[in-house]
Amino acid sequence: RHYTTTSGWGIKKPGRSRVALSSLCNYLIQTVESIYILYYNNSMSKFQSTKILELGSCAFRQPHASHSHCRFIHGYKLSAKFWFEAKELDENNWVVDFGGMGDFKKILRDQFDHTTCIAADDPASDIFQKLAEADACDLRIMPDGTGVERIAEWCYKAANRFIAGQTNNRCQCVKVEVFEHENNSAVYTSEIAPSKDLTRPPFAKQELKL
């Protein structure tokens, strides 16, 4: 016994053809979903390691924070936690050879240890320049601004420049957290928050009914 349906265009379709089309569509959806899950799992399978480094005692200010005492020069003993990531380990089964990071530590300390960091657009930059010329401060000008958020961003970019050369692009820094003290920190990251269900593609799995 065969049923027929009429589309909006006035064309009659056999009921069995409609069922077959629905089955084919569901099969294609399941196939695409399986391929996506395989690709997603492979692309997300990575190793991570972390390293905490001292940046040094640094002075800075937020010149445009007129409502806050942070517009005044103040300082902290800064430290930073770095997240390194790689799909493949090196010959020693490490993400990063921490023993080979001496040059990177020097880069960080040259930028932040006993220095004064100001934003490139600081209205008082001329005054800070004169202090530097008088050997009253070790001045660093940060093009994108100051504060632990910008310092975290600076460390992230510096870490990636260094680690790319050290590992021949095998490894990258994906996240940096800079601490002013135990209560205050800021994070800069390249991570993308995964979906709640990591086994599902970004389309709903459901039976297609025509």
N, C-alpha and C positions, 0 to 999 in steps of 0.2 A: 504494500500500500504506500503510495507516494503522495506527499503533500507539496504543494507549491505555494510560493510567496510572491508578492508583487512589490517591486522596488518603487521608489518615488518617481522613477522614469517610466513606469508602466510596463517594465519588462518582467516577464515571469521567469523565476528561477526554481529549479527543482530543489526540494528540501534537502536531498542528500548532498548536493553540491555546496549548499550553505554549510552543512555540517563539516564537509571535507575542508572547506576554506577556513573555518574556525579552527579545526585541528591543525592545519598547516601553520596558521598564524601563531598558535600557542607553541608549536614545536620550534618555530623560529625565535620566539621570545625566550624560551628556555635555553636554546643553543647560544644566543647572544649573551644571556645572563651567565652561562657557564664560562664562556670565553672571558667575559669581564672579570669574574671572580678569580680566574686563574691569573690573568694579567695583574689584577689588583694585589693579590697575595704575593706574587713574585716581586712586584715593584715596591711593596711595603716591607719586605723582609730585609732588614738592615741591622747592623751592629752599631751600638753607641757606647761611648765612654765619656767621662766627665773629668774636668780638672779645675781646681780652684787656685787662682793666682793672686798674689798681692800686687796692687797697682801702685801703692804708695800714698803718701799724704799730699792731698791736692786741694788748692783753693780755687773757688769759682763763684760766680753769682749769676742770677737771672735778672738782667737789667730792666726788663719790661714788666716784672712782677711788682708793680707799684703798690699793690695792696699787701705785700708780704715782706717780712724781714729778709727773705731770700734774695732781695735785690742788693743786699750788702754782701761784701766779700766774706765768705765763710768757707770752712774746709772740713774734710773727713779723711780718715785713713781708709781708702777704697780697696775693695777686693772684688774679684769677678769669678763667676763659675761659668765654664765653657762646656758646651755639649758638642762632641764631635761624632760624626756619623759616616759609615762606609758600608757598601754592600759586600765588599771583600776585605778580609784581614790581610796584614802583611805577612812576611815569612816567619815572624815571631808570634803570629796570632794576636796582633794588637791592632786596634783601630788607629791609634797614634802612638808613636814612640815618645813618651813624655820626657825621656832623657835627652832627646834632641831638640828641646824647646828653649834652650838657653838664649838664642838670638831673639826669639819672640818675647821672652821675659824682658830682655833689654829694651825692645821696642816699647813695651807697655810702661816700663819705669821711666824711660826717657820722656814719655809724653805726660806722665801723671805724678811722678815722685818728686815732691818739693817743687812743684810748678804752680803757676797761676794760669788757669784756663779762662779765656774770655770769648764771647761770641764775636764773630766778624762784624756784626752790626751794633756792638756795644757803643752807646753814645760817649762813653768815657775812654774809648780806645786810645786816644792821644795821650791821656794821662798815664795809662798803663804802659804805653810805648816809652814815655819819658822815665818811668820807674825802671823799666827794663834796661834802658840806656844808662841809668845811674847804678845799675847792678843791684837794684833793690828787689827785683823779682825775676824769676825765670819764666818768661812769658810764652804761652802757647795760644794761638788763635784758632778757634774751631769754626770752620765755615758754616756749619749747620746749627750752631748754638751750643749751649752748655746745659748742665744738669745731668743727673744719673741716667735719664732716658737717652740723651744724646751720647753720653759716654759709653753706654751699652752698645749703641749703634756703631760708634767708632771702633770699639773693641771687636765687634762682630766682623766688620769689614777688614780690619787689620788681621784678624785670625784667619779669615778665608784667603787673603793674599798670601799669608805665610804658609798655611797648611797645604794649599794647592801646589806650591813649589816643593815642599818637603815630601809630599806623597805622590807627586806626579798626577795630580787631580783625582787620586783614588778616594780621597777623604774630603769632607767639608765640615765647616762649623755651622750648625743649624740653630744655635740658641746661645745667648749670653745673658747672664743676670749679674748686675752690678749692685753691690751693697754699700750703702753709706754707713750703716751700722746694723745691729741685729733686728731693728724694727722697720727699716726702710730699704727697699730695693726697687730696681726697675729691670724689665726684661725686653730684649730685642730678639726676634725670632723670625725664621723663614718658614716655620711649621704651619701647615694647614690643618685645622681641626677636622678629624675624620667624622664620618657619619656615625650615628649611634649604633647602627648595626653594620659592622665591617664586612659582613658576608653578603650584603645586598647591594646591587647596583643602584644608581640614582633614579631608577624607575620602579614602580610598584610591580611586584610579581602577582599576577592574577590571571585567572582564566579569561580569555577573550571570548565574548559571546556576541555573535553577529545576528 
